[in-house]
Amino acid sequence: MIQIRREEGSAVVEFISLMILLIIPVVFYFTLITIKAGGSLKDGSILREVSEIIKSASDFQESNSLAQRYISLRSGESSLVISCISGDCPHRDSVMNIELRTAGRITNRIIKGGKWQ
């Protein structure tokens, strides 16, 4: 004769405990993604402003010092590196690579000359 066992317990408790174990890593993952994306957006906006500062000044040395000052005010731990891609820097039509270096990230932007001569 086959005996049927009576199972006791609640499926709701098992469901809730399993959901908690599965939800915690997912929430942790999306939190880290959001924090990292926020840092990248901040760096992108700083670099956009720096490129406008460099393009709008009348002298390259003046624009470089204004950009460095802006970087020090906006984010103290960042550094700015401006390198020339075309061989004739700094001139009106020169092409430059601007790098914003923060802790663990490097953001690049390529711009074409400014108002200087």
Sequence and secondary structure as in RCSB ss.txt:
>XXXX:A:sequence
MIQIRREEGSAVVEFISLMILLIIPVVFYFTLITIKAGGSLKDGSILREVSEIIKSASDFQESNSLAQRYISLRS
GESSLVISCISGDCPHRDSVMNIELRTAGRITNRIIKGGKWQ
>XXXX:A:secstr
        S HHHHHHHHHHHHHHHHHHHHHHHHHHHHHHHHHHHHHHHHHHHHHHSSSHHHHHHHHHHHHHHH 
TT EEEEEESSSS SSTT EEEEEEEETTEEEEEEEE  S  
